[in-house]
Structure formats: C-alpha cells, structure tokens
Amino acid sequence: MSLTLDLTRATPAAAKDLGAPVNLTGLTREGLRQALIDADVCPPEKAKMRASQVWRWIHHYGVTDFAMMSDVAKETRAKLAGAFTLARPEIVERQVSKDGTRKWLIRTAPGIEIETVYIPDVGRAGALCVSSQVGCTLNCTFCHTGTQKLVRNLTAAEIVAQVQVARDDLEEWPSPKEDRRLSNIVFMGMGEPLYNLDHVADAIDIISDNEGIALSRRRITVSTSGVVPQLPALGDRTAAMLAISLHATNDALRDVLVPLNKKYPLDQLMAGIRAYPGLSNARRVTFEYVMLKGVNDSPEEARALVRLIQGIPAKVNLIPFNPWPGTDYQCSDWATIERFAAILNKAGYASPIRTPRGRDILAACGQLKSESEKVRASALRTAEQDTA
C-alpha cells in the first residue's frame, strides 16, 4: 500500500501547464528513454544509446543547453530543444553564513518556493540538505518548517534541481570522483520524504547513478518522523541510510513534539525500524534528538532512550535546539547536553553533538521555511536593523 500523497493539484499555482516542455532532469533512465521515443527524437532501437548520451551531459557535465551536447547530431539536438528543457529553477535568494553554510531560496514555479542548505565539513566533505515537499503536514511543535502549511509534493525534477543548483554554485561540474565538496545528501529539509516516496525514490536513483552525479546510496540519508508503513518500501526501493526524527522516549511527550506519533506510536515505530531492510552495524540507523531545555533533556530521559533503542545498530545525533521567531522552546544548556551524551556513550552508542550551523541565516536544523508565506528574509533583517 502506498502512502504517497497526490498533492500536485493542491493549488492553482501547482497545476501542470500542459503546454510546458518536460524537464529531463527529473526522469529516470527508463523514463528518459521512453520520453525520447514518445517525442520522436529517435527510433526505439536507438533510444537506449541516445538516452545514455543525454544522461551524461545532464548529470555528469551539468549542461543546461542542448547545443552543448557535442557528440549528439545537430538535428537531434534541435528535436530535443523543441520538446524538452534543462532549465534550472529561479534562485530567489542566496545567503552565506559566517560559518560557510550556504542557503538558497529556490522558486520552481509560481508560488512554489523551497529552501536548500549546503553545510561544509559534514560527512566526507559537505552535505546538502534537500527538501521533499513545499511546507509540511506534520506540525512538529519545535520545528519552524512545521509552521508552514503544506502546499504540495516536489517532483523528482524539483528535488534533483536542488542538487544541481548547489553544484552550480560550488562549481562541481563535470561530476568529480575525488575531492568532492558535496559528498552527502540528506533529506532533512522541508517536508516528510515518506509522504512523497515515489518522487524521492526516483530522485535518489538519478543522484546515485554511476554515470551521473554518482553519489553512493550509503551517502544519501532519508529522515522521517516515523511513517511506519513506508519504511520497508524506503529500504527496498532506495537502499538509503535511515534517520529517525525521534526527540522523545515516551508517547505522551512525543505526541506533543511529533504529532505523527499519535498515528504511529513508539512501539510501532521501533518495530518498523528493527525490520528496516539492510539494517546492520555497517548500516546503522541514526536517531535525531533535539535538545529542548527542561522538556526532554534529563538524565532519566537519556537512560530511557538507551532502553528504547537497545539492540538496534544505531547512533544518536544530539541536536541543540535552533531558535526561530515565535518559538517558546529554549536550547538545553551545554553541560546538560554533554551529560546526556555521556550516558549514551557509556551505553555504547555514539552520540555526537551536532554543531549548530547557519543559525545567522536561519539555515540550521528545524529553521527552514519558504518565503511564500512570510515577509522576505532580507526585508525582515532590514526592519530589525532599522528598529535596533
């Protein structure tokens, strides 16, 4: 049973323009092959070969103009340009934090805006936090993104475009095999990826293809708040690393922090995690735990967390709460976080404390929110400076 939400027509702005050319960047290999046949770009017997050529130009070289595909005949290039597009989405705003974090506000269609963040020195070299939906349905009370209503799911093309935009800015074309600056992808931006699994899975297929962007699936992590019925499909279809947005060790508290818990309580969630395809010491699940002062940060909670995840190959990322305008939560004191981590470490669980990154540009964990439902960040900063 699929739980992917069909939200492509959630608003008039999201409706498909039947006359608009298809963007090839969001098509899987098989989808690209079939699209070339359907558009009479080439006969069926040559479609696989032609698709491989086009694929490398798009995903290895990062071209945005069919005219640059030098090993494709001019006539074929003209047909491609007449039927398809490779256009990047509009970059509405680009911000760079004092710590080197980069955030892009990307507009993929009228009224459709998402935020994407590149964090240097994470993973092997640097991680890109991508969004899977515009807004979010989950309403997690500590998360800024959760205060924005869901608009719709992102397409595979819109997910892949976030990677392309980052690599354009990082100047990482053609796709490097060594010395990458963008080495990891984390689906930890706006939205719940498991409510858009079809497009997320296609995007992962595209991103991980060895003749394109070529990121290992072991360097792609999908974070979920716990859509339990979709966990087997996520593992089987993507072989991605699993992260769980946990944040509490009992149902009463998690019902408040992560309301999805009312539908899939902890006993169901933990059973689903234990059965996740491929879970092993080499493919550990990551539990994300935001540290909220006086809410979930006591030594008793730490010991309860140890009991909850006992026997699961896992690590725990402790995330200092990142404040945002209007929140009532506060970040735990550093000594409290270190004490919490020490209890986990003593029990044998790696528990790194995530260094807050990009807080000054609202790019840190839980701070993402598109500008379509609030005042432009630049205008807000100007107003704050004027009243200071």
N, C-alpha and C positions, 0 to 999 in steps of 0.2 A: 504494500500500500504506500503510495506516495503522498507526502505532506507538503510538497512544493506549492506555494501559494500562487495562483494566477492573478497577478496584480498589474498586468501590462496595460489594463484599461482603467486603472484606478482613478485617473483624472483625464480631462480632455487633452492636457499637455502631453500625456504619456501615450496617447493613441498613435498608432503607426500611420505614417504617411505612405500610402500605397504606391505613390509615385517616386518615393525616395530610393536611391540606389542602395543595395545591400553593402554593408561594410564587411569586407572579407576577413578582417582581423578577428572576428568572433566565431568563425567557422572552424570546426574540427577538420582534420584531414579528409575524412569521408564527406563531410558537408561541403568542403571546398571542391572536391572532385565532382560532386553532383551539381553544384552551382555552375561550374564551367560547362557541363553538359547542357543543363537547362537553359543557359544563356546563349547556346550555340557558339561558345568561344572555341571549342574544339570537339571533335567526334569522341564518342565513348572510349574507343580503343586507345586514344592518346591522352585521355583525361588524367589518369594517374600520374603519368610523367609530367604533364603540364602543371598539375597541382603541386607536385614536389618542387618544381622550379619557382612557382609563385610563392609557395610557402617559405622557402629560404629567403627570398627577397623581403618578405613581410616580417618574418620573425627572427631571422639571423642578421639581416642587414638593416632592418628597421626603416625601409623606404616608405614614403608616403605618396609617391608619384609613379604610376605605371611606366612612364617614359624612362625611368632609371633601370628597368629590368633589361639589361643589355643582351642577355642570352635568349630573350624572347622576341620573336619576329615582330616587326612594326605593325603589321596587320592585326596580329593577336593582341598586341598592347592597346591598339585602338579599340578593339572589341571589349577588352577588359575595362578601359576607361569609360566606355559608353554604358556599361552595365553595372559597374561596381564603384566603390570608393574605398580609399585607405585613410580618409581624413581623421586626424586626431580631434578630440573634443576641445572645447574652448577652455583655456586656463583663465579663470576669473581673477584669481589672486594667488601669488606665490610668496610665502613667508619663510624666512630662515631664522631659526632660533640662535641665541648666543652660544648654545652648545653644539651647533652644527645640524640639528634636526631641521628637515625641510617639510613644509606642508603646502599642498596645492588644493585650492578650491576649484573643482572641475565642473563645468556645465556640459552635460552630454545632450541635452535637449531643452527646449523652453520649460522653465520651472523645475528642471531636474538637475540638482546640484549635489555633489558629494565631496568629501574630504579624504585625501590620501596623504600618508605621512611616511617619509623615509628617515630612519634612525640609524646613524652611523655607529660602527663599533658594536653591533649586535649580531649574534650568530657568528658565521665565519668572518664576515666583513661588515655587512649592513643589512638591515631588514626593512622591507616595505610593508606597511600596514594598510591593507586594502579593504574597501567597503563592498558589501554584497547586496545592500538594499539602500534606498533613499529613505532615511528615517528608520524607525524600529517599532515593533509591536510590543516589546517585552516590558517596557516601563520599569526597568530596574531603578530603584529609588536613588542610588548613589551615582548614576551614570547620566552625564549631560546629554548624550545621544538619545537616551530613552525619553527625554522631554520633547522630542520632535515626533510628530505623528508620522506613521508610515505612509509614504507616497506610492512606491511600487518597488518590485524587484528590479535589480540591474540585470541586463543581458550579459551573456558571455563576452560580447564585444566591449561592453562598458567596463567589465572587470579587467579584461586584458588591456584595455586602453590606459588604465591606471599604471600598469607596469610599463607600458610604452612611454607615457608622459615622464615617469621617473627616469627611465633610461635615456630619454632625450636630454633631460636636464643634467644627468650625470655623465653624458657623452659616452655611453657604453654600447655603441653600435660600431662595427658588427659585434655580435654576441661573443664576449670573451669567455674562454675556457679557464683561464687563470687570472688571478689578481682582480677579481670582480669587486666592485664597490657595493653592488646589490647582489647579495648571496642568498638571502632568505625571503620568503613571502609568508606573511601571517594574515589570515582572515580574521582580524580583530578590530576592523573599523566599524563603520555604521552598519547595523542590521544583524540579523540572525542567519548565518550561512545555511543552516539546515532547513530553513523555510524557503530556500532558493537553490536547492541541491542540484537540479538539472543544469542550471547555468554555471554554478560553482564548479561542478564536475567537468563540464566542457572547458571552462577556463583553465582548470588545472591540467587537463590533457594538453591544451595548447601551450601553456607555460613550461611544462615539463618535457615537451618533445625534444629529442636529441638533435634534431636538425634546425631548431629554432632558438628560443630563449634558453632552453636546456638547463633548467633548474631541477635538481634532483627532488623527487617527491618527498624524500626524507628532510628536505629543507623547506617544505611547504607545510604549514600548520594551520589547521582549521579549528577555531574556537567556537564552542557552542555553550549556551546557557543550560542545555540539557533536553533537547528534543529527542527523547529516548528512542522512539520508533525508527528514527532515521539513522541511528548510529551504525547498524550493520551495513546499510547502503553506502554510507560515507566511507567506511573502511574498504568495502568490496570494490566500489567504483573509483576511488581516488588513491587509496593506499597512502593518504596524507597522515601526518602526525596529528594526534588528537590533543586538544586542550579543552579543559572544562572550566567554565566561569562559575566557581563554587561559592566562595565568600561566607559560607555559614556551615555549621556542623549539625544543625537540627532543623526540622521542618518549620517550627514556629518562627524562627528568625529568618530562615531562607524564604519563607512565604512573603515576608516583608521586603527583603532586599532583592530577591529574584522572583517575582510573582509567578513565573512559569512553573515554579516548584509546586504550586497548588494543583497543577495538571499532572506533573511527573515528579512525585516526591522522591526524597533521597533514596529510599530503598529500591525503587525502580531505576533511578539514575545509576546507582552504584552497581546494580546487576548488569545494566547495559554496558557500563564501562568495562567490567570484568570480562564481558563477552566480545569486546571490540576486536574485529579481525586484525591479526598481526601483532597484538599487544604482547610485548616481551621486554626483557631487560635492555635489549637493543632498540626497542621502540616504545619507550615509556610514555605514559600519559602525563601531561602537565596540568596540575591543578592551579588555577589562578585564584588568589585570595587577597582581596583588597583590605587594607588595614584601616579600620574605622575606630576612632577613639571612643572607648567606653561602650562599644557595640559588639565587636567580635574579636577583640584582641587580648583577652585574658589568658593566663597560663592554663586555666581549665579548658578554654576553647582549643588551645594548642594540643592538649592531651586528647581531647575529643576528636580532633582532626586526625591524629595518629591512629586512633581506634577505627575511625571511619574508613581510612584508605589502607588499612592493614592488609598485606598480601598482594597489593596491586603494584606492579612495576611503575614507579611514579617519581616525579619531583614536584615541589610546590614553589611557585613563584609568589613571593610576598610583595604586594604592590602598595606602596604608600599612597594613600588617597590623594588624588589630584583635585584641588578645589575648582569650582566653577561658579559663576554668578548665580546667586539664589539658592545654593545648597545649604542645608542645615548640618551636614556631616563635617567632621574635622578629621584630619590625619592623626593617626596614633603617634605618640612620642617615639623618638628614635630608639630610646632604651627599651621601650615596650616591644617594638618590632624585633629588636635583637634578642630579647628574652624569648619571644615567640619562636624565632628561628632556631635558637639553641635547643629548645625542646624537640623540634622536628629533626634537627641534625643528630641529636643523641639517639633518636629512634631509628636512625639510618636513612632518613630522607633528605636529599639535597634540597635546600630551601634558600636559594639566592634572593636577596632583597633587590628588587628592581629599582635601579637608579631613575628617578623621575627625569624625563627628557622632554624638552619642548614646552614646558609649562608656560613660558612667557608668550607663546603664540597659540595657547590652547590646543596644543598638539599631543598632549600626554594622554595616557590611557584613561578612557572614560570622558574625555573632554570634546570629542569630535561632534560637530553638529553643522549641517549645511546652512548657508546663509539665506536660503529661500524663505525661512520663517522667522528671521530676526534681522536686526539692524546690521549692516555691513560691519565686519570687524574693524576695518580701517576707520569708519565713521565713529564707531564706539570708542576706539582708542583716542581719537581726536577730541571727542566730547569729554572724556575723562581728563585729558590734559588741560582742556580749557577751564574745567571746574576745580582743578587741583590748586 
